[in-house]
Amino acid sequence: MLEINKVITLGNDERYLVIETINMNDKEYYYIAEVNATEQDIVDNYKIVTVDVKEDGVKVINEITGEDKLKEILPLFLERFG
């Protein structure tokens, strides 16, 4: 749903670069990094998100929170960066 190396804008107008994606339990997870105003540098703010599509086709980005869920998903991304 989201393309790697593309910049997305969240509802709060923060802009993030999509760095990587993994699939776990038939769900896509995305590792994103905030970029500065010129989109030339990454700001030290990273998130793991999922995307849900509403009936009207609008994409809703949901941040993964909670220590247990992050401990489960983050190592899968780290393996890719290894």
Buried (B, 14 or more C-beta within 10 A) or exposed (E): EBEEEEEBEBEEEBBBBBBBBBEEEEEEBBBBBBBEEEEEEBBEEBBBBBBEEEEEEEEEBEEBEEEEEEEEBBEBBEEEEE
